[in-house]
Amino acid sequence: MTTAETSPTVAPERSGSAPVRMTGRQVAALVVLLASQFMMAADFSVLNVALPEVGTALGFSTGSLQWITTTFALCAAGCTLVFGRVGDFVGRRRIFTVGMLVLTVSSLIGGLADSPAMLLAARTLQGLSTAAVTPAALALLTTAFTEPALRTRALGLNSVMMSSGFSVGAILGGVLTDVFSWRWAFFINIPVALAAILVVPLVVDESRAEQRSRIDLPGAVLITLGLFAGIYGVTRVGENGLDAAAGAALIAAAVLLGAFWAVESRTADALVPVRVLKRPDIAFGNLAALFIFGGETALIFFTGLYVQNVLGLSSLVAGLVLLGIGVGQIIAGTVGPRLLQRVPPRTMLGVSLALQGAFMLPALWASADSRWLIPLIATQFVNAFFSMTAALSFMVIATSSVDSDMQGMATGMATQSQQVGIAIGIPLVSAVFAATIGQGTVTAAEQLSGIHVAVGVDAACQIAVGLLLWAVLRRKSAARG
């Protein structure tokens, strides 16, 4: 029986034996790969708090500002699975290095941009580099750390970097913009990317699938265009409601993704074999990722809105408030692998997602009094802890359910689910917010009411999906046992 046919488990360290330790080379590989993951995650949000200044400097209209984020998200989410599978064939380290080179070039273009077109071109290239580097780095981790305890530890730290990178990116963007210039949000990537290009060949072995096959070009085109259309449609709904353009994009997405499923069912060398998509661990795990990352992204967005628009504080303060989320994620990433030695990943996934949503609920009582910041930070710290344990459980399930030849596909699909969740989380919850506050000029009190409703819907979705996953995956686990 192959690895792909067995359920994911996390082997406990043998009692009475010395803990398994990483070698010096593994530690060096871990550092450089995790640094790249953190930087890629931070790139998504680093400009969020600086958007007004970017718009003023380069002449963006108010309505077009959101495309600075959306352009990045479209490319990052739409191309991740394809690049992950290509890495299986041509070499994951090679794809990682090429992605880092693209990031270096795109960061230089973005930092020197003097027009909206030039900045959007840089964000497009940044999204493509993220789509290449993120699954490649994760696949290199899973193939470098084959001992279960070490792999779980490495995946825990990777989840910290991926999840905390988004919130820290918002903080970093505020600091760089206030102290230097928004351009440094791009320039700061260059030395890190160059260092990774130089160090990775020294500490990370090349990794690729043992059996070479042709790349599934029709599947790659269909999944990429389908995700592009879906993310654009959801973003359009969040911005303008369900208009004709949004409806057409969503219909196109449904048709393209349906065609992708049909093509993959009949293709010998499928980009994603349908038998893999039908596995409960893979299907439900990737479903969970949409809510884990989409829900947390929306919470971070509305926290910034609350601090700046309701309380009237600065963008720098808004970034600092998010430290509670960052600290919660870091602590959970440290202790999470130990928890997974005792709690099955399927159980932890559903319970953690439900608790992630539950600890959003206290925000429903947030008032316009700045003294509410302390309980907000405290509850978001706990929320972030469970968000991280959910993310770690999902990643263990997603990467332990397939054999080594398909690690690029598995990590690409897992990363793509994260990216899609991040890309659609804010637009979907923003649509709820916009429907609550209505059109035209609104007061701080009306915005607060909208935030209450939006966060409440966000929390309810996570609780419901978490409980559903807990019930379904527990039953699947019992049936296999």
N, C-alpha and C positions, 0 to 999 in steps of 0.2 A: 504494500500500500504506500503510495507516495505521500509526501508532505501535504500536497494539496487536498488529499482526501481525509486528513486527520483533523480533529478539532484543535484550536490553538490552546496551548497550555504554557504555563510559566513554571519551570522546574524549580522547586525550592532548593536552597543550598543544603547539602547533606549534613545532617547533624553530626557533630563531633569532628568535622573536617574543616580545614582552614578556608576562609572565604576566598573565592576566586578573584584574582587581582588582574588588572590590566597591565600589559607590558608598556615600556616607555614609548615605543612606536605607536601603540594603540592610543595612548594618552595624547600624543601629538596629533594623530589623525582625528581624534575626537574633538580636540580644541579647534582645529582649522575648519572642520566640517560644521561644527555647531556655530562658529562665528559667521560662517557664510549663511546658515539658515536664519540666524538672528537678523543679519543685515537685510536679507530678502524680505522677511516679514515686516521689518521696520520701514522698508521702502514704500510699502503700501500706504502707510498712514503718516509718514513724516511731514508731508506737505498739507495735511488736513487743516491744522490750526493756522497755517500760513496762507491759505487760499485767498483771503481778501488782499493781502499785500502783493501776492503774485499777480492777481487780477489787475491791480492798480499799476504795477510796474510794467506789465506786458500788454495791457489793453484788452483783457478778457472782459466780455460782458458778464453781468451777474448771472444770467441764465446759462452761460457756457462754462462757468467755473467747475461744475461737477464733472466735466469731461476730463479734467486733469486726473481725477481718481478713476473714473469709469474706463478711460482708455487703457490704463494700467491693468485694471481688473479684467477687462475683456481678453487681453492677450495672455495674462497670467493664467486665468482659469481655462480659457479655450484651448490652449496648446500644451498644457502640462502632461496630459495622458500620452499624447503623441511623442513628445520628447522623452518621456519615461520609457516608452517601448523602443524608441530608436536607440536609447542608451543600452538596452539589453543586447542589441546587435552590434553596434559600432564601438562600444566601450563606455561605461558610465563615467570613468575619470576623464575621458576625452570630452564627453558632452559637458561635464562640470567645468572644465578648463575653457572651452569655447564660450560657455555661458558667462563666465567671469570676464572674459575679454569683451564681450558685448556689453556687460554692465559697466566696465571701465569707460568704453567709448560713449555709452548713453549718458553716464553721469557727467562727463566732460561737456557733452552737447547741452544737457539740461542746465548745468551751472553757467554756461555762456549764452543761454538763450536770450534773444532780443525780440521775439515775436511769439504769438500763440502757436503758430504752426511748428516752430522749432522746438518749443517746449513739449507739445503733444507728440512730436516725433521721438523725442527723448523718452517720454513715458511709454510709448509703444515698444521701444527697444528694451526698456527696463522690464516691462511685462514679459517680453519674450525671454529675457535672460533669467527671470524668476522661474518661468515655465521649464527652462532647461536645467538650471542649477538645483532647484529644490528636490525634485524626485531623484536626480542623480546623486546628490549628497545623502539622501535618506537610503537609497539602495546601497551606496558604498558603506554606510554604517551597518546595515543589516548583514552584508556579506563579510565585513571586517570583524564583526562580533558574533560568532556562531554559537558560543556557549550561552545557554538561555539566560542565566542570571546577568551576565555582562550585557547581553543584547537588551534586556529589559531596562537595565540601568542606562544604557546609551539612548534608548528610545525615550526614557523619562526625561533626560536632559534635552533631547531634541524637541520634545513637546514643550518644555519650558521656553526654549529659544523661539519656537514658532508662535506660541501663544502670547508670550510676554513681549515679543518683538513688536506686535501691533500697538500695544499700549505704550511701551517705551518709545516707539517711533513718534507717537503724538507728543510725549513729553520732550523728546529730543528736538522735534520740530519747533516747539514753542521756545525752547532755550536758544537754539541756533538763530531763530528769527529775531528774538528780542536782543540778543547780545551781538550778533554779527549781521547776517543777511539770510534770506531764504535760499540763496544760491548755495550756501554751505550745506544744505540738506542734500544736495547732489555731490558736491566736492568731497564730502567726508567718506563717500563710498570708494573713491579711487585708491587710496593707500591700502585699504583693507582688501580690495579685489586683487591688486597687484601682489600683495603678500600671499594671498591664497594661491594665485597662479604659480608662484615660485616654490611654495612649500608643499603643496599637495603631491607633486610627483615624487618627492623625497620620502613621504611618510604613508602614502596610500597606494596600494597595489591596484593595477587595472582590474576591472571586473566586467565580465560580459557573459551572455548565455553560452552554454557549451554547444548547443545545437543552433546553427544559423538557419534562418529561413527568410523568405521575402517579406518586406514590410507591407502591411495591409493598407495600401494607399486609399482605396474607396472608403474603408472604415475610418481612416484618419481624417479624410476630408469631411465625411458626414458628421463625426462627433465634434470636430472643431467648429464647423459652420452651425451645427445645432446648438452648441453651447454659446457661441457668439450671439445667435438670434435670441436665445432664451434670456441671457443676461441683459442684452440690450432692451428686450421687451419689459423685463422686470424693472430695470432702471427707469425706463420711460413711464411705467405705471406710477412709480414713486414720485416722479417729477411732475407729470401732467395728468395723471389718472389714466383710465383705460380708454385711450383714444384710438383712432384707426391705425396709426403707426404701431402702437404697442400691441394691439390685437393681431395685426398682421405678423409681427415679429414672433409672438407667442405661438401662433398657428404654424408658422414656418419651423419653429423650434420643435414642435410636437411631430411634424411630418419628418423632419430630418433625423430626429432621434429614433423615431419608429423605423425609418429606413435603415439606420445604423444597426438596430437590433436584428432586422431581417437579413442584412448583409453578413453580420457576424455569425448568424445561425448557419450560413451556407459556405463560409470561408474556412478552408483548412488551416491557414496561417492567420487567424483572426487577431486583430489588435487587442481585443478583450474577448476571449472565448465565452460564449453564452453559458457554458457549464460553470464557469467561475462566477458570473453574474448571478446565477441561480443559487449559489451557496448562501444560506441564511446569514452566516457570519459576515460575508462580504457585503451582501445587499443591505442588511440592517445596520452594519457598522458604518457604511458610507452614508446611509440615511441619517444616522446619528450625527455624523460630522457636519452635515448641513446646519443642524440646529445648535450644536455645540459652538461652532465658530460664527455662524450667522447671528445667533442670539447674543453672544458676548460682544461682537462687533457693534451691534445696534445699541447695547447697553452703554458701551464706551462713548458712542456718538451722542446719545441723549444725556449722558453725564456732563459732557462738555457743553451741551446746549443749556442744561440746567444751571451750571456754574456761571456761564457767561451771559445768557439772555434773561434768566430769572433772578439770579443773585447779583448780576452786574459786575462780576469779577473778571480779571484779565485772562487771556489765553494761557499765560504761564501758570497761573493758579489752577486753571482747568487741567493742565498737564500734570501738575503736582498732585492733584486729587486722585489721579489715576495710579499713583504709586501704590495705593492699597491693592489694586488689582495685580500689579506687577509683583509685589511681595507675596501675595497669596499664591500666585502661579509658581514662583520660584520655590517656595516651601513645599508645595504639593509635588512639584517635579522631583524634589529631593527624597521625600518619604513615599511617594507613589509606588515606585518599584518594590519597596518593602511590603506595602499593602497588597500588591499583586502576588506576593509569595503566599499570601493567606486567603485572599478573596479571588474567586475566578473572574477573569476579565469580563465575561458576559454579565455577571451579576454587578460588578462595579460600574460597568458602562451605563446600564439603565438607572441604577440608584443615583449615581453621580449626576447624570443629566437632570433627573427630577429635582435633586437638591440644588443644582445650579439655578434652576428656575425658581425654586422656593425662596432662595435668598435674594432674588430680585424683588419679591413682593413688598418688603419694607419700604422701598422707594415710593410706593403708592401713597405713603403718608408724608412725603417730603413737602416742606412748606417754603415760603419765600424768606424765611429766617435763616441767615447764614450759620446759625448754631446747629442746624441740621446736618452740616457737613461731617461732623464727627461720627454720628451713627451711620451716615451714608458710607463713609470710608470703611467703617467696621463691617457692615453687612456685605459690601462689595469684596472685601478681603475674603470672607467665607465663600461667597459666590465664586470668586476666582479660584479658590482651592478646589472646589468640586468641578469647576469647568476644566481644570488641568487634569484631575484624576479621570474625568470622562474622556478627555483627549488622549491620555496615555493608554487607557483601556482600548479605545478604538484603534490606536496605532498598533498595539500588540496583536489584536485580532486580525487587522488588515494585512500585516506583514508575516504573520505566522501561519496563514492559511494556504500559502502557495509555496511551491518549491523554488530553489535558487534561480532556475532559468527564467522565472517570471517575476523576479523581485522588482525589476524596473517597471513592469506593468502594474504590480500591486502597489508599489510606492507612488507611481504616477497617478493611479486611480485614487489612492488615499489623499495625496496632496491636492489633486484636482477637486475632490469633495470639499477640502478645507477652503480652497480658493473660491470655489463657487459659493460656499456658505458666506464667506467674507464679502463677496461681491454683491450678493442679493439681500443680505441681512438688513443693511441700512435702508435700501429702497423699499422693501416690503413693510418694515415697521414704520418708515416715514410716511407711507401711504395711509396707514392708520392715524398717524399724528395729523397729517394734512386734512383728512376727513373729519377729524374732531374739531380742529380750530377754524376750519373754513378758509375762505379767500380774503384778501385784503390785509390791512394793517391789524395786528393783534396785540393785545397787551401782554405784559409779563404773566399776569394771572391766567390769561387764556392759554398761553404757552405751557404753563405749569399743568393745567388741566389736560392738555394734549399729551404731555409727557407721561402723566399718570396712566392715561388710557393705553398709550403705545407700549410702555414698559409692562403694563398688566397683561396685554395680549401676548407680548414676547414671553413673559414668564409662564403663562398658561400653556402655550405651545410646547415649551420645553418640559414642563411637568407631565403633560399628557403623553408626549413621545417617549420620555424617560420611563414612565410606568408601563407603556406598551412594550418597549424593548425589554424591560425586565421580565415581563410575563412571557413574551414570545421566546426570547433566548434561553430563559430558564427551562421552559418546556422542551426546547430543542436539545438542551444539554442533558436533561433527564432521559429523553428518548434515546440518546446515544449511549448514555451510561447503562 
